[in-house]
Amino acid sequence: MHILYVNGAYEGGGPAGDLIHDFTCSDPDLMKVKMMADAARRVKESTEGVKEMCKSMELLREESLARGREEGRQEGREEGRQEGRQEGRILQLIEVYRTELHLDDAMIREKVAKRFGLPESEVSRFMQEPVELS
């Protein structure tokens, strides 16, 4: 298989211009290249051609959907890892503020919220979780 890139706005004459015209033409009767017109007519006007095109489009849709789901899973896993790392840093900082600096809960909430750009209510949620640092 070969992939060719063309300037779809090209309106010149000759075989290349005719082919580009046909790629943007939806009516087989207006196409300039007989082979393109015949192929377009077959998939648009014959029962078996329409079925073949529907099957191809359904396959393309299924492949695209599967690819999109996999990309979404990959992105979700990465986001989960990043969130987990941040949560770990937050929990470590809370533990340091509690055990080493002996700050009260209000001060810890304020400092952690400011450092991580979180609302204090979310920091409170972290402060309620049991901390197991390894």
Secondary structure, DSSP 4 states (H G I P E B T S, - for coil): -------TT---SHHHHHHHHHHT---GGG-SSHHHHHHHHHHHHSHHHHHHHHHHHHHHHHHHHHHHHHHHHHHHHHHHHHHHHHHHHHHHHHHHHHHTS---HHHHHHHHHHHHT--HHHHHHHHHS-----
